Amino acid sequence: MSKMNINIGPNEMQPISCKECDGMYFRQVMAINKVSKFLTGGDKDTMVPIPVFRCDDCGAIPEEFQPVKMKTK
Ligand SMILES: [Zn+2]
């Protein structure tokens, strides 16, 4: 039996709605993080796309969907 096999009932489903406008529909966009070539050892900087969902109505990004904050160094 797989650990990933989870029975999800209607009671466990929690629709996420936008905190700003109560919208329930989200659009997937990509945040692109750049990884320096000095870290990867490659010729060029590496672009890492990170999928993010934003409210289709007002464009707000729920906290759950915020991409990992870039560390400033
Ligand atoms: Zn919204």
N, CA, C, O and the ligand as a Tripos MOL2 file, in Angstrom:
@<TRIPOS>MOLECULE
protein
  293   291    74     0     0
PROTEIN
NO_CHARGES

@<TRIPOS>ATOM
      1 N           0.8390   -1.2100    0.0000 N.3       1 MET1
      2 CA          0.0000    0.0000    0.0000 C.3       1 MET1
      3 C           0.8720    1.2570    0.0000 C.2       1 MET1
      4 O           1.8190    1.3820    0.7760 O.2       1 MET1
      5 N           0.5340    2.1440   -0.8610 N.am      2 SER2
      6 CA          1.3600    3.3430   -0.9880 C.3       2 SER2
      7 C           0.9910    4.3760    0.0800 C.2       2 SER2
      8 O          -0.1740    4.5240    0.4520 O.2       2 SER2
      9 N           1.9750    5.0560    0.5410 N.am      3 LYS3
     10 CA          1.7170    6.1260    1.5110 C.3       3 LYS3
     11 C           0.9940    7.3090    0.8730 C.2       3 LYS3
     12 O           0.3490    8.1080    1.5510 O.2       3 LYS3
     13 N           1.1220    7.3980   -0.4600 N.am      4 MET4
     14 CA          0.5050    8.5180   -1.1500 C.3       4 MET4
     15 C          -0.9840    8.2840   -1.3820 C.2       4 MET4
     16 O          -1.7130    9.1900   -1.7880 O.2       4 MET4
     17 N          -1.4270    7.0450   -1.1160 N.am      5 ASN5
     18 CA         -2.8220    6.7160   -1.3700 C.3       5 ASN5
     19 C          -3.7000    7.2370   -0.2400 C.2       5 ASN5
     20 O          -3.9430    6.5370    0.7430 O.2       5 ASN5
     21 N          -4.1630    8.4470   -0.3830 N.am      6 ILE6
     22 CA         -4.9620    9.0850    0.6610 C.3       6 ILE6
     23 C          -6.3810    9.2580    0.1460 C.2       6 ILE6
     24 O          -6.6060    9.7770   -0.9470 O.2       6 ILE6
     25 N          -7.3220    8.8170    0.9470 N.am      7 ASN7
     26 CA         -8.7150    9.0290    0.5760 C.3       7 ASN7
     27 C          -9.1150   10.4590    0.9260 C.2       7 ASN7
     28 O          -9.0340   10.8790    2.0800 O.2       7 ASN7
     29 N          -9.5350   11.1780   -0.0700 N.am      8 ILE8
     30 CA         -9.9280   12.5640    0.1590 C.3       8 ILE8
     31 C         -11.4320   12.6800   -0.0300 C.2       8 ILE8
     32 O         -11.9530   12.4670   -1.1240 O.2       8 ILE8
     33 N         -12.1080   13.0160    1.0320 N.am      9 GLY9
     34 CA        -13.5510   13.2060    0.9540 C.3       9 GLY9
     35 C         -13.8720   14.6710    0.7890 C.2       9 GLY9
     36 O         -12.9990   15.5330    0.8930 O.2       9 GLY9
     37 N         -15.1420   14.9440    0.5280 N.am     10 PRO10
     38 CA        -15.5600   16.3400    0.3260 C.3      10 PRO10
     39 C         -15.2530   17.2210    1.5340 C.2      10 PRO10
     40 O         -15.0380   18.4260    1.4000 O.2      10 PRO10
     41 N         -15.2350   16.5910    2.7320 N.am     11 ASN11
     42 CA        -14.9850   17.3970    3.9280 C.3      11 ASN11
     43 C         -13.5450   17.8590    4.0200 C.2      11 ASN11
     44 O         -13.2290   18.8340    4.7020 O.2      11 ASN11
     45 N         -12.6670   17.1320    3.3120 N.am     12 GLU12
     46 CA        -11.2570   17.5150    3.3690 C.3      12 GLU12
     47 C         -10.8960   18.5550    2.3200 C.2      12 GLU12
     48 O          -9.8120   19.1370    2.3490 O.2      12 GLU12
     49 N         -11.8180   18.7780    1.3930 N.am     13 MET13
     50 CA        -11.5350   19.7290    0.3260 C.3      13 MET13
     51 C         -11.7770   21.1460    0.8250 C.2      13 MET13
     52 O         -12.8680   21.4780    1.2880 O.2      13 MET13
     53 N         -10.7690   21.9550    0.7260 N.am     14 GLN14
     54 CA        -10.9200   23.3450    1.1420 C.3      14 GLN14
     55 C         -10.5680   24.2510   -0.0160 C.2      14 GLN14
     56 O          -9.3940   24.4640   -0.3170 O.2      14 GLN14
     57 N         -11.5770   24.7780   -0.6580 N.am     15 PRO15
     58 CA        -11.2720   25.6820   -1.7620 C.3      15 PRO15
     59 C         -10.5520   26.9140   -1.2420 C.2      15 PRO15
     60 O         -10.9190   27.4910   -0.2190 O.2      15 PRO15
     61 N          -9.5320   27.2930   -1.9650 N.am     16 ILE16
     62 CA         -8.8020   28.5050   -1.5900 C.3      16 ILE16
     63 C          -9.4340   29.6800   -2.3160 C.2      16 ILE16
     64 O          -9.6340   29.6470   -3.5300 O.2      16 ILE16
     65 N          -9.7440   30.7110   -1.5570 N.am     17 SER17
     66 CA        -10.2740   31.9050   -2.2000 C.3      17 SER17
     67 C          -9.3330   33.0670   -1.9310 C.2      17 SER17
     68 O          -8.6090   33.0950   -0.9360 O.2      17 SER17
     69 N          -9.3670   34.0050   -2.8320 N.am     18 CYS18
     70 CA         -8.4710   35.1470   -2.7410 C.3      18 CYS18
     71 C          -8.8260   35.9950   -1.5160 C.2      18 CYS18
     72 O          -9.9930   36.3100   -1.2830 O.2      18 CYS18
     73 N          -7.8100   36.3540   -0.7460 N.am     19 LYS19
     74 CA         -8.0640   37.1740    0.4340 C.3      19 LYS19
     75 C          -8.4510   38.5930    0.0580 C.2      19 LYS19
     76 O          -9.1220   39.2920    0.8170 O.2      19 LYS19
     77 N          -8.0230   38.9990   -1.1090 N.am     20 GLU20
     78 CA         -8.2690   40.3840   -1.5100 C.3      20 GLU20
     79 C          -9.6850   40.5800   -2.0520 C.2      20 GLU20
     80 O         -10.3620   41.5530   -1.7170 O.2      20 GLU20
     81 N         -10.1220   39.6360   -2.8970 N.am     21 CYS21
     82 CA        -11.3930   39.8720   -3.5820 C.3      21 CYS21
     83 C         -12.3450   38.6820   -3.4840 C.2      21 CYS21
     84 O         -13.4210   38.7070   -4.0820 O.2      21 CYS21
     85 N         -11.9610   37.6240   -2.7260 N.am     22 ASP22
     86 CA        -12.7970   36.4270   -2.5750 C.3      22 ASP22
     87 C         -12.9340   35.6300   -3.8640 C.2      22 ASP22
     88 O         -13.7690   34.7300   -3.9540 O.2      22 ASP22
     89 N         -12.1360   35.9500   -4.8430 N.am     23 GLY23
     90 CA        -12.1780   35.1840   -6.0860 C.3      23 GLY23
     91 C         -11.7220   33.7560   -5.8440 C.2      23 GLY23
     92 O         -10.8580   33.5010   -5.0060 O.2      23 GLY23
     93 N         -12.3130   32.8240   -6.5890 N.am     24 MET24
     94 CA        -11.9600   31.4140   -6.4030 C.3      24 MET24
     95 C         -11.1400   30.8740   -7.5550 C.2      24 MET24
     96 O         -10.7800   29.6970   -7.5590 O.2      24 MET24
     97 N         -10.8440   31.6990   -8.5170 N.am     25 TYR25
     98 CA        -10.1610   31.1940   -9.7040 C.3      25 TYR25
     99 C          -8.7600   31.7680   -9.7840 C.2      25 TYR25
    100 O          -8.5250   32.9590   -9.5780 O.2      25 TYR25
    101 N          -7.8670   30.8890  -10.0860 N.am     26 PHE26
    102 CA         -6.4660   31.2810  -10.1030 C.3      26 PHE26
    103 C          -5.8320   30.9150  -11.4300 C.2      26 PHE26
    104 O          -6.2590   29.9840  -12.1140 O.2      26 PHE26
    105 N          -4.8450   31.6410  -11.7600 N.am     27 ARG27
    106 CA         -4.1460   31.4540  -13.0240 C.3      27 ARG27
    107 C          -2.7050   31.1060  -12.7010 C.2      27 ARG27
    108 O          -2.0900   31.7040  -11.8190 O.2      27 ARG27
    109 N          -2.1810   30.1390  -13.4190 N.am     28 GLN28
    110 CA         -0.8010   29.7540  -13.1510 C.3      28 GLN28
    111 C           0.1430   30.6350  -13.9520 C.2      28 GLN28
    112 O           0.0120   30.7870  -15.1670 O.2      28 GLN28
    113 N           1.0760   31.1940  -13.2510 N.am     29 VAL29
    114 CA          2.1050   31.9840  -13.9090 C.3      29 VAL29
    115 C           3.4530   31.4390  -13.4640 C.2      29 VAL29
    116 O           3.5290   30.6220  -12.5450 O.2      29 VAL29
    117 N           4.4810   31.8790  -14.0960 N.am     30 MET30
    118 CA          5.8020   31.3980  -13.7480 C.3      30 MET30
    119 C           6.6480   32.5300  -13.1760 C.2      30 MET30
    120 O           6.7890   33.5950  -13.7770 O.2      30 MET30
    121 N           7.1920   32.2710  -12.0240 N.am     31 ALA31
    122 CA          8.2400   33.1420  -11.5220 C.3      31 ALA31
    123 C           9.5640   32.5120  -11.9540 C.2      31 ALA31
    124 O           9.7510   31.3030  -11.8200 O.2      31 ALA31
    125 N          10.4500   33.3010  -12.4550 N.am     32 ILE32
    126 CA         11.7240   32.7610  -12.9130 C.3      32 ILE32
    127 C          12.8210   33.1830  -11.9470 C.2      32 ILE32
    128 O          13.0710   34.3690  -11.7350 O.2      32 ILE32
    129 N          13.4520   32.2020  -11.3840 N.am     33 ASN33
    130 CA         14.6120   32.4900  -10.5500 C.3      33 ASN33
    131 C          15.8680   32.2040  -11.3490 C.2      33 ASN33
    132 O          15.9480   31.2320  -12.1000 O.2      33 ASN33
    133 N          16.8290   33.0610  -11.1710 N.am     34 LYS34
    134 CA         18.0860   32.8880  -11.8800 C.3      34 LYS34
    135 C          19.1230   32.3310  -10.9160 C.2      34 LYS34
    136 O          19.3120   32.8390   -9.8100 O.2      34 LYS34
    137 N          19.7820   31.2840  -11.3590 N.am     35 VAL35
    138 CA         20.8590   30.7210  -10.5510 C.3      35 VAL35
    139 C          22.1730   31.0690  -11.2230 C.2      35 VAL35
    140 O          22.3870   30.7660  -12.3970 O.2      35 VAL35
    141 N          23.0230   31.6900  -10.4870 N.am     36 SER36
    142 CA         24.2790   32.1690  -11.0600 C.3      36 SER36
    143 C          25.1170   31.0320  -11.6160 C.2      36 SER36
    144 O          25.1820   29.9440  -11.0440 O.2      36 SER36
    145 N          25.7480   31.3070  -12.7310 N.am     37 LYS37
    146 CA         26.6170   30.2920  -13.3420 C.3      37 LYS37
    147 C          27.7720   29.9300  -12.4310 C.2      37 LYS37
    148 O          28.3730   28.8650  -12.5700 O.2      37 LYS37
    149 N          28.0770   30.8110  -11.5070 N.am     38 PHE38
    150 CA         29.1750   30.5060  -10.5870 C.3      38 PHE38
    151 C          28.7730   29.4130   -9.5860 C.2      38 PHE38
    152 O          29.6210   28.7170   -9.0280 O.2      38 PHE38
    153 N          27.4640   29.2850   -9.3790 N.am     39 LEU39
    154 CA         26.9830   28.2270   -8.4840 C.3      39 LEU39
    155 C          26.8360   26.8990   -9.2130 C.2      39 LEU39
    156 O          27.1130   25.8400   -8.6510 O.2      39 LEU39
    157 N          26.3940   26.9610  -10.4830 N.am     40 THR40
    158 CA         26.1510   25.7220  -11.2170 C.3      40 THR40
    159 C          27.4040   25.2310  -11.9280 C.2      40 THR40
    160 O          27.5050   24.0590  -12.2900 O.2      40 THR40
    161 N          28.3440   26.1230  -12.1230 N.am     41 GLY41
    162 CA         29.5460   25.7340  -12.8440 C.3      41 GLY41
    163 C          29.3530   25.6940  -14.3430 C.2      41 GLY41
    164 O          30.2400   25.2490  -15.0710 O.2      41 GLY41
    165 N          28.1930   26.1590  -14.8210 N.am     42 GLY42
    166 CA         27.9090   26.1410  -16.2580 C.3      42 GLY42
    167 C          28.4440   27.3810  -16.9580 C.2      42 GLY42
    168 O          29.0860   28.2330  -16.3440 O.2      42 GLY42
    169 N          28.1670   27.4640  -18.2600 N.am     43 ASP43
    170 CA         28.6060   28.6150  -19.0520 C.3      43 ASP43
    171 C          27.7000   29.8180  -18.8270 C.2      43 ASP43
    172 O          28.1280   30.9710  -18.8770 O.2      43 ASP43
    173 N          26.4170   29.5000  -18.5760 N.am     44 LYS44
    174 CA         25.4310   30.5750  -18.4640 C.3      44 LYS44
    175 C          24.6840   30.4470  -17.1510 C.2      44 LYS44
    176 O          24.6650   29.3880  -16.5230 O.2      44 LYS44
    177 N          24.0700   31.5490  -16.7500 N.am     45 ASP45
    178 CA         23.1670   31.4800  -15.6050 C.3      45 ASP45
    179 C          22.0130   30.5450  -15.9360 C.2      45 ASP45
    180 O          21.5700   30.4850  -17.0830 O.2      45 ASP45
    181 N          21.5320   29.8280  -14.9550 N.am     46 THR46
    182 CA         20.4270   28.9000  -15.1700 C.3      46 THR46
    183 C          19.1230   29.5530  -14.7400 C.2      46 THR46
    184 O          19.0270   30.1250  -13.6550 O.2      46 THR46
    185 N          18.1140   29.4590  -15.6150 N.am     47 MET47
    186 CA         16.8020   29.9920  -15.2760 C.3      47 MET47
    187 C          15.9500   28.8670  -14.7120 C.2      47 MET47
    188 O          15.7860   27.8250  -15.3470 O.2      47 MET47
    189 N          15.4130   29.0770  -13.5270 N.am     48 VAL48
    190 CA         14.5840   28.0640  -12.8890 C.3      48 VAL48
    191 C          13.1630   28.5900  -12.7840 C.2      48 VAL48
    192 O          12.8890   29.4780  -11.9770 O.2      48 VAL48
    193 N          12.2540   28.0530  -13.5920 N.am     49 PRO49
    194 CA         10.8680   28.5020  -13.5080 C.3      49 PRO49
    195 C          10.1710   27.9020  -12.2910 C.2      49 PRO49
    196 O          10.2890   26.7070  -12.0210 O.2      49 PRO49
    197 N           9.4550   28.7340  -11.5710 N.am     50 ILE50
    198 CA          8.7100   28.2850  -10.4020 C.3      50 ILE50
    199 C           7.2370   28.6240  -10.6250 C.2      50 ILE50
    200 O           6.8740   29.7950  -10.7310 O.2      50 ILE50
    201 N           6.3890   27.5920  -10.6940 N.am     51 PRO51
    202 CA          4.9700   27.8660  -10.9230 C.3      51 PRO51
    203 C           4.3410   28.5680   -9.7330 C.2      51 PRO51
    204 O           4.5370   28.1680   -8.5860 O.2      51 PRO51
    205 N           3.5910   29.6070  -10.0150 N.am     52 VAL52
    206 CA          2.9140   30.3790   -8.9760 C.3      52 VAL52
    207 C           1.4790   30.5720   -9.4260 C.2      52 VAL52
    208 O           1.2110   30.7300  -10.6170 O.2      52 VAL52
    209 N           0.5600   30.5580   -8.4810 N.am     53 PHE53
    210 CA         -0.8260   30.8170   -8.8250 C.3      53 PHE53
    211 C          -1.2160   32.2000   -8.3450 C.2      53 PHE53
    212 O          -0.9380   32.5820   -7.2090 O.2      53 PHE53
    213 N          -1.8570   32.9350   -9.2170 N.am     54 ARG54
    214 CA         -2.3270   34.2580   -8.8170 C.3      54 ARG54
    215 C          -3.8040   34.3920   -9.1420 C.2      54 ARG54
    216 O          -4.3260   33.7730  -10.0700 O.2      54 ARG54
    217 N          -4.4490   35.2170   -8.3500 N.am     55 CYS55
    218 CA         -5.8780   35.4160   -8.5230 C.3      55 CYS55
    219 C          -6.1600   35.9390   -9.9240 C.2      55 CYS55
    220 O          -5.5300   36.8870  -10.3930 O.2      55 CYS55
    221 N          -7.1260   35.2950  -10.5830 N.am     56 ASP56
    222 CA         -7.4310   35.7040  -11.9470 C.3      56 ASP56
    223 C          -8.1690   37.0320  -11.9780 C.2      56 ASP56
    224 O          -8.2010   37.7060  -13.0080 O.2      56 ASP56
    225 N          -8.7580   37.4050  -10.8580 N.am     57 ASP57
    226 CA         -9.5550   38.6280  -10.8310 C.3      57 ASP57
    227 C          -8.7200   39.8540  -10.4670 C.2      57 ASP57
    228 O          -8.7880   40.8830  -11.1390 O.2      57 ASP57
    229 N          -7.9270   39.7330   -9.3940 N.am     58 CYS58
    230 CA         -7.2060   40.9210   -8.9300 C.3      58 CYS58
    231 C          -5.6910   40.7470   -8.9910 C.2      58 CYS58
    232 O          -4.9480   41.7100   -8.8000 O.2      58 CYS58
    233 N          -5.2330   39.5330   -9.2550 N.am     59 GLY59
    234 CA         -3.7970   39.3510   -9.4350 C.3      59 GLY59
    235 C          -3.0410   39.0870   -8.1510 C.2      59 GLY59
    236 O          -1.8230   38.9170   -8.1800 O.2      59 GLY59
    237 N          -3.7390   39.0470   -7.0150 N.am     60 ALA60
    238 CA         -3.0520   38.8080   -5.7550 C.3      60 ALA60
    239 C          -2.5670   37.3610   -5.6960 C.2      60 ALA60
    240 O          -3.2030   36.4660   -6.2530 O.2      60 ALA60
    241 N          -1.4590   37.1390   -5.0300 N.am     61 ILE61
    242 CA         -0.9210   35.7940   -4.8750 C.3      61 ILE61
    243 C          -1.1140   35.3680   -3.4300 C.2      61 ILE61
    244 O          -0.5390   35.9700   -2.5230 O.2      61 ILE61
    245 N          -1.9340   34.3140   -3.2020 N.am     62 PRO62
    246 CA         -2.1410   33.8640   -1.8220 C.3      62 PRO62
    247 C          -0.8220   33.4210   -1.2040 C.2      62 PRO62
    248 O           0.0890   32.9710   -1.8990 O.2      62 PRO62
    249 N          -0.7400   33.5560    0.1050 N.am     63 GLU63
    250 CA          0.4940   33.2230    0.8070 C.3      63 GLU63
    251 C           0.9350   31.7900    0.5160 C.2      63 GLU63
    252 O           2.1270   31.5060    0.3940 O.2      63 GLU63
    253 N          -0.0570   30.8850    0.4060 N.am     64 GLU64
    254 CA          0.2740   29.4810    0.1610 C.3      64 GLU64
    255 C           1.0450   29.3030   -1.1310 C.2      64 GLU64
    256 O           1.8130   28.3540   -1.2870 O.2      64 GLU64
    257 N           0.8300   30.2300   -2.0570 N.am     65 PHE65
    258 CA          1.4170   30.0610   -3.3830 C.3      65 PHE65
    259 C           2.6460   30.9170   -3.5940 C.2      65 PHE65
    260 O           3.2540   30.8970   -4.6640 O.2      65 PHE65
    261 N           3.0080   31.6660   -2.5760 N.am     66 GLN66
    262 CA          4.1770   32.5310   -2.7550 C.3      66 GLN66
    263 C           5.3960   31.6760   -3.0590 C.2      66 GLN66
    264 O           5.6540   30.6970   -2.3590 O.2      66 GLN66
    265 N           6.1310   32.0230   -4.0720 N.am     67 PRO67
    266 CA          7.3600   31.2880   -4.3220 C.3      67 PRO67
    267 C           8.3440   31.5060   -3.1990 C.2      67 PRO67
    268 O           8.2690   32.4930   -2.4660 O.2      67 PRO67
    269 N           9.2520   30.5900   -3.0740 N.am     68 VAL68
    270 CA         10.2560   30.7060   -2.0140 C.3      68 VAL68
    271 C          10.9750   32.0400   -2.1700 C.2      68 VAL68
    272 O          11.4390   32.4180   -3.2460 O.2      68 VAL68
    273 N          11.0380   32.7170   -1.0580 N.am     69 LYS69
    274 CA         11.6640   34.0370   -1.0980 C.3      69 LYS69
    275 C          13.1560   33.9030   -1.4240 C.2      69 LYS69
    276 O          13.8740   33.0660   -0.8770 O.2      69 LYS69
    277 N          13.5640   34.7460   -2.3160 N.am     70 MET70
    278 CA         14.9820   34.7510   -2.6750 C.3      70 MET70
    279 C          15.7850   35.2660   -1.4920 C.2      70 MET70
    280 O          15.4430   36.2780   -0.8800 O.2      70 MET70
    281 N          16.8380   34.5640   -1.1880 N.am     71 LYS71
    282 CA         17.7120   35.0490   -0.1200 C.3      71 LYS71
    283 C          18.6270   36.1180   -0.6900 C.2      71 LYS71
    284 O          19.2920   35.9260   -1.7080 O.2      71 LYS71
    285 N          18.6380   37.2250   -0.0160 N.am     72 THR72
    286 CA         19.5560   38.2740   -0.4710 C.3      72 THR72
    287 C          20.8610   38.1380    0.2750 C.2      72 THR72
    288 O          20.9000   38.0470    1.5020 O.2      72 THR72
    289 N          21.8980   38.1280   -0.4770 N.am     73 LYS73
    290 CA         23.1980   37.9100    0.1490 C.3      73 LYS73
    291 C          24.1310   39.0330   -0.2450 C.2      73 LYS73
    292 O          25.2880   39.0490    0.1740 O.2      73 LYS73
    293 ZN         -8.3590   38.4280   -5.9880 Zn       74 ZN74
@<TRIPOS>BOND
     1     1     2 1
     2     2     3 1
     3     3     4 2
     4     3     5 am
     5     5     6 1
     6     6     7 1
     7     7     8 2
     8     7     9 am
     9     9    10 1
    10    10    11 1
    11    11    12 2
    12    11    13 am
    13    13    14 1
    14    14    15 1
    15    15    16 2
    16    15    17 am
    17    17    18 1
    18    18    19 1
    19    19    20 2
    20    19    21 am
    21    21    22 1
    22    22    23 1
    23    23    24 2
    24    23    25 am
    25    25    26 1
    26    26    27 1
    27    27    28 2
    28    27    29 am
    29    29    30 1
    30    30    31 1
    31    31    32 2
    32    31    33 am
    33    33    34 1
    34    34    35 1
    35    35    36 2
    36    35    37 am
    37    37    38 1
    38    38    39 1
    39    39    40 2
    40    39    41 am
    41    41    42 1
    42    42    43 1
    43    43    44 2
    44    43    45 am
    45    45    46 1
    46    46    47 1
    47    47    48 2
    48    47    49 am
    49    49    50 1
    50    50    51 1
    51    51    52 2
    52    51    53 am
    53    53    54 1
    54    54    55 1
    55    55    56 2
    56    55    57 am
    57    57    58 1
    58    58    59 1
    59    59    60 2
    60    59    61 am
    61    61    62 1
    62    62    63 1
    63    63    64 2
    64    63    65 am
    65    65    66 1
    66    66    67 1
    67    67    68 2
    68    67    69 am
    69    69    70 1
    70    70    71 1
    71    71    72 2
    72    71    73 am
    73    73    74 1
    74    74    75 1
    75    75    76 2
    76    75    77 am
    77    77    78 1
    78    78    79 1
    79    79    80 2
    80    79    81 am
    81    81    82 1
    82    82    83 1
    83    83    84 2
    84    83    85 am
    85    85    86 1
    86    86    87 1
    87    87    88 2
    88    87    89 am
    89    89    90 1
    90    90    91 1
    91    91    92 2
    92    91    93 am
    93    93    94 1
    94    94    95 1
    95    95    96 2
    96    95    97 am
    97    97    98 1
    98    98    99 1
    99    99   100 2
   100    99   101 am
   101   101   102 1
   102   102   103 1
   103   103   104 2
   104   103   105 am
   105   105   106 1
   106   106   107 1
   107   107   108 2
   108   107   109 am
   109   109   110 1
   110   110   111 1
   111   111   112 2
   112   111   113 am
   113   113   114 1
   114   114   115 1
   115   115   116 2
   116   115   117 am
   117   117   118 1
   118   118   119 1
   119   119   120 2
   120   119   121 am
   121   121   122 1
   122   122   123 1
   123   123   124 2
   124   123   125 am
   125   125   126 1
   126   126   127 1
   127   127   128 2
   128   127   129 am
   129   129   130 1
   130   130   131 1
   131   131   132 2
   132   131   133 am
   133   133   134 1
   134   134   135 1
   135   135   136 2
   136   135   137 am
   137   137   138 1
   138   138   139 1
   139   139   140 2
   140   139   141 am
   141   141   142 1
   142   142   143 1
   143   143   144 2
   144   143   145 am
   145   145   146 1
   146   146   147 1
   147   147   148 2
   148   147   149 am
   149   149   150 1
   150   150   151 1
   151   151   152 2
   152   151   153 am
   153   153   154 1
   154   154   155 1
   155   155   156 2
   156   155   157 am
   157   157   158 1
   158   158   159 1
   159   159   160 2
   160   159   161 am
   161   161   162 1
   162   162   163 1
   163   163   164 2
   164   163   165 am
   165   165   166 1
   166   166   167 1
   167   167   168 2
   168   167   169 am
   169   169   170 1
   170   170   171 1
   171   171   172 2
   172   171   173 am
   173   173   174 1
   174   174   175 1
   175   175   176 2
   176   175   177 am
   177   177   178 1
   178   178   179 1
   179   179   180 2
   180   179   181 am
   181   181   182 1
   182   182   183 1
   183   183   184 2
   184   183   185 am
   185   185   186 1
   186   186   187 1
   187   187   188 2
   188   187   189 am
   189   189   190 1
   190   190   191 1
   191   191   192 2
   192   191   193 am
   193   193   194 1
   194   194   195 1
   195   195   196 2
   196   195   197 am
   197   197   198 1
   198   198   199 1
   199   199   200 2
   200   199   201 am
   201   201   202 1
   202   202   203 1
   203   203   204 2
   204   203   205 am
   205   205   206 1
   206   206   207 1
   207   207   208 2
   208   207   209 am
   209   209   210 1
   210   210   211 1
   211   211   212 2
   212   211   213 am
   213   213   214 1
   214   214   215 1
   215   215   216 2
   216   215   217 am
   217   217   218 1
   218   218   219 1
   219   219   220 2
   220   219   221 am
   221   221   222 1
   222   222   223 1
   223   223   224 2
   224   223   225 am
   225   225   226 1
   226   226   227 1
   227   227   228 2
   228   227   229 am
   229   229   230 1
   230   230   231 1
   231   231   232 2
   232   231   233 am
   233   233   234 1
   234   234   235 1
   235   235   236 2
   236   235   237 am
   237   237   238 1
   238   238   239 1
   239   239   240 2
   240   239   241 am
   241   241   242 1
   242   242   243 1
   243   243   244 2
   244   243   245 am
   245   245   246 1
   246   246   247 1
   247   247   248 2
   248   247   249 am
   249   249   250 1
   250   250   251 1
   251   251   252 2
   252   251   253 am
   253   253   254 1
   254   254   255 1
   255   255   256 2
   256   255   257 am
   257   257   258 1
   258   258   259 1
   259   259   260 2
   260   259   261 am
   261   261   262 1
   262   262   263 1
   263   263   264 2
   264   263   265 am
   265   265   266 1
   266   266   267 1
   267   267   268 2
   268   267   269 am
   269   269   270 1
   270   270   271 1
   271   271   272 2
   272   271   273 am
   273   273   274 1
   274   274   275 1
   275   275   276 2
   276   275   277 am
   277   277   278 1
   278   278   279 1
   279   279   280 2
   280   279   281 am
   281   281   282 1
   282   282   283 1
   283   283   284 2
   284   283   285 am
   285   285   286 1
   286   286   287 1
   287   287   288 2
   288   287   289 am
   289   289   290 1
   290   290   291 1
   291   291   292 2
@<TRIPOS>SUBSTRUCTURE
     1 MET1         2 RESIDUE 1 A MET
     2 SER2         6 RESIDUE 1 A SER
     3 LYS3        10 RESIDUE 1 A LYS
     4 MET4        14 RESIDUE 1 A MET
     5 ASN5        18 RESIDUE 1 A ASN
     6 ILE6        22 RESIDUE 1 A ILE
     7 ASN7        26 RESIDUE 1 A ASN
     8 ILE8        30 RESIDUE 1 A ILE
     9 GLY9        34 RESIDUE 1 A GLY
    10 PRO10       38 RESIDUE 1 A PRO
    11 ASN11       42 RESIDUE 1 A ASN
    12 GLU12       46 RESIDUE 1 A GLU
    13 MET13       50 RESIDUE 1 A MET
    14 GLN14       54 RESIDUE 1 A GLN
    15 PRO15       58 RESIDUE 1 A PRO
    16 ILE16       62 RESIDUE 1 A ILE
    17 SER17       66 RESIDUE 1 A SER
    18 CYS18       70 RESIDUE 1 A CYS
    19 LYS19       74 RESIDUE 1 A LYS
    20 GLU20       78 RESIDUE 1 A GLU
    21 CYS21       82 RESIDUE 1 A CYS
    22 ASP22       86 RESIDUE 1 A ASP
    23 GLY23       90 RESIDUE 1 A GLY
    24 MET24       94 RESIDUE 1 A MET
    25 TYR25       98 RESIDUE 1 A TYR
    26 PHE26      102 RESIDUE 1 A PHE
    27 ARG27      106 RESIDUE 1 A ARG
    28 GLN28      110 RESIDUE 1 A GLN
    29 VAL29      114 RESIDUE 1 A VAL
    30 MET30      118 RESIDUE 1 A MET
    31 ALA31      122 RESIDUE 1 A ALA
    32 ILE32      126 RESIDUE 1 A ILE
    33 ASN33      130 RESIDUE 1 A ASN
    34 LYS34      134 RESIDUE 1 A LYS
    35 VAL35      138 RESIDUE 1 A VAL
    36 SER36      142 RESIDUE 1 A SER
    37 LYS37      146 RESIDUE 1 A LYS
    38 PHE38      150 RESIDUE 1 A PHE
    39 LEU39      154 RESIDUE 1 A LEU
    40 THR40      158 RESIDUE 1 A THR
    41 GLY41      162 RESIDUE 1 A GLY
    42 GLY42      166 RESIDUE 1 A GLY
    43 ASP43      170 RESIDUE 1 A ASP
    44 LYS44      174 RESIDUE 1 A LYS
    45 ASP45      178 RESIDUE 1 A ASP
    46 THR46      182 RESIDUE 1 A THR
    47 MET47      186 RESIDUE 1 A MET
    48 VAL48      190 RESIDUE 1 A VAL
    49 PRO49      194 RESIDUE 1 A PRO
    50 ILE50      198 RESIDUE 1 A ILE
    51 PRO51      202 RESIDUE 1 A PRO
    52 VAL52      206 RESIDUE 1 A VAL
    53 PHE53      210 RESIDUE 1 A PHE
    54 ARG54      214 RESIDUE 1 A ARG
    55 CYS55      218 RESIDUE 1 A CYS
    56 ASP56      222 RESIDUE 1 A ASP
    57 ASP57      226 RESIDUE 1 A ASP
    58 CYS58      230 RESIDUE 1 A CYS
    59 GLY59      234 RESIDUE 1 A GLY
    60 ALA60      238 RESIDUE 1 A ALA
    61 ILE61      242 RESIDUE 1 A ILE
    62 PRO62      246 RESIDUE 1 A PRO
    63 GLU63      250 RESIDUE 1 A GLU
    64 GLU64      254 RESIDUE 1 A GLU
    65 PHE65      258 RESIDUE 1 A PHE
    66 GLN66      262 RESIDUE 1 A GLN
    67 PRO67      266 RESIDUE 1 A PRO
    68 VAL68      270 RESIDUE 1 A VAL
    69 LYS69      274 RESIDUE 1 A LYS
    70 MET70      278 RESIDUE 1 A MET
    71 LYS71      282 RESIDUE 1 A LYS
    72 THR72      286 RESIDUE 1 A THR
    73 LYS73      290 RESIDUE 1 A LYS
    74 ZN74       293 GROUP 0 **** ****
